[in-house]
Amino acid sequence: MKSAAPAHPHAIAARADRRAEAQAMGIDTDFIAALVDRFYAAVRADAELGPIFAARIDDWPAHLGQMNRFWQSILLGAGNFTGNPMMKHLAIPTLGEAQFRRWLELFYRTLRDVAPSSEAVAHVGARARMIADSLLTGIRVHRDRDEALSSKVELPHV
């Protein structure tokens, strides 16, 4: 089995910079764990999103672990996430703009409750919106075949 090539010094430095920037705002693994746990508790209780997740997730501890690794990689440059979020979201035929709007509403509400600073709210909120926008664009292009992205979507900001 071929081992992974060592990380380039520039990539290592970029990860260190991302981690230092996040930590200066109070973003760390404890904050991420609290955000993920509270957010997905809200999702599970939500009338619109809860059934979508319940139909697809039967091992919540494993999913929460995966989401913790995802957000650690996004916010801290941890590089410990493996998976393909786009493929997971493309496989949900009813997923569209309304569900991403609701997802962001719940995420922002939870973020404001648990964030250690206003800078963290802005930073994490911007990342969440960017991810939602990217996933929704992928769905529109690959699943819905809207190659021209003919209708403009404007997701809410934090």
C-alpha positions in Angstrom: 0.0 0.0 0.0 1.4 3.4 -1.0 1.7 5.9 1.8 0.6 9.5 1.5 3.2 12.0 0.4 4.5 14.2 3.2 2.7 17.6 3.5 4.3 20.5 1.7 5.8 23.0 4.1 3.5 25.7 2.7 0.5 23.5 3.5 1.8 22.9 7.0 2.3 26.6 7.6 -1.2 27.4 6.2 -2.8 24.9 8.6 -0.9 26.4 11.5 -2.0 29.9 10.5 -5.6 28.8 10.2 -5.5 27.1 13.7 -3.9 30.2 15.3 -6.5 32.5 13.7 -9.3 30.3 15.0 -7.8 30.0 18.4 -7.5 33.8 18.7 -11.3 33.9 18.2 -11.8 31.2 20.8 -12.5 28.5 18.3 -11.2 25.1 19.5 -12.2 21.5 19.6 -14.3 22.0 22.7 -16.3 24.8 21.0 -16.7 22.7 17.9 -18.0 19.7 19.9 -20.5 21.9 21.7 -21.7 23.5 18.5 -22.1 20.2 16.7 -23.9 18.5 19.6 -26.3 21.4 20.2 -26.9 22.0 16.5 -27.7 18.4 15.6 -30.0 18.2 18.7 -31.9 21.2 17.2 -31.9 19.5 13.8 -33.3 16.3 15.1 -36.1 18.2 16.9 -36.9 20.3 13.9 -40.2 19.5 12.0 -38.7 20.2 8.6 -35.1 18.8 8.9 -35.6 16.2 11.5 -37.3 13.6 9.3 -34.7 14.1 6.5 -31.9 13.2 8.9 -33.9 10.5 10.7 -34.4 8.7 7.4 -30.7 8.6 6.7 -28.8 8.4 10.0 -29.2 5.4 12.3 -25.9 5.9 14.2 -26.0 9.4 15.7 -22.8 9.0 17.7 -20.9 8.1 14.5 -22.5 10.9 12.6 -21.6 13.5 15.3 -18.0 12.2 15.3 -17.9 12.7 11.6 -19.4 16.2 11.8 -16.8 17.1 14.6 -14.0 16.0 12.3 -15.6 17.9 9.4 -15.8 21.2 11.3 -12.3 20.6 12.9 -10.9 20.3 9.3 -12.9 23.4 8.1 -12.1 25.6 11.1 -8.8 24.4 12.5 -7.2 22.8 9.4 -7.1 19.5 11.2 -7.2 17.4 8.1 -8.9 14.5 9.9 -12.1 14.4 7.9 -12.7 11.8 5.2 -15.9 11.7 3.2 -17.8 13.2 0.3 -20.5 15.6 1.6 -21.5 16.5 -2.0 -22.4 12.9 -2.8 -24.3 12.5 0.4 -26.4 15.6 -0.3 -26.9 14.8 -4.0 -28.6 11.5 -2.9 -31.4 13.3 -1.1 -34.1 14.0 -3.8 -36.1 16.5 -1.7 -33.1 18.7 -0.6 -33.2 22.2 -2.0 -33.0 25.9 -1.1 -35.7 25.8 1.6 -33.9 23.1 3.5 -30.6 24.9 3.3 -32.2 28.1 4.5 -33.6 26.2 7.5 -30.3 24.5 8.1 -28.6 27.9 8.2 -31.2 29.4 10.5 -30.7 26.6 13.0 -27.0 26.7 12.6 -26.8 30.5 13.1 -29.1 30.3 16.2 -27.0 27.6 17.8 -23.7 29.4 16.8 -24.9 32.6 18.5 -25.7 30.7 21.7 -22.4 28.9 22.0 -19.8 31.0 20.2 -17.0 32.3 22.4 -16.8 35.7 20.6 -18.5 37.9 18.0 -15.6 37.2 15.7 -16.2 33.5 16.0 -19.8 34.0 15.1 -18.9 35.9 11.9 -16.1 33.5 11.0 -17.9 30.2 11.5 -21.2 31.6 10.2 -19.4 32.7 6.9 -17.9 29.2 6.6 -21.3 27.5 7.1 -22.9 29.8 4.5 -20.1 29.1 2.0 -20.6 25.3 2.6 -24.3 25.5 2.2 -24.0 27.6 -1.0 -21.5 25.2 -2.4 -23.6 22.1 -1.7 -26.8 23.8 -3.0 -24.9 24.9 -6.2 -23.7 21.3 -6.7 -27.2 20.0 -6.3 -28.6 22.5 -8.8 -25.9 21.6 -11.4 -25.5 17.9 -10.9 -28.9 16.7 -9.7 -31.3 19.3 -11.1 -29.2 19.9 -14.3 -29.5 23.7 -14.0 -26.2 24.2 -15.9 -26.8 28.0 -16.2 -27.9 28.4 -12.6 -30.8 30.3 -14.1 -32.4 31.4 -10.8 -30.3 33.3 -8.3 -30.3 31.8 -4.8 -29.6 34.1 -1.8 -29.0 32.2 1.4 -29.2 34.1 4.7 -26.1 35.5 6.3 -25.3 35.2 10.0 
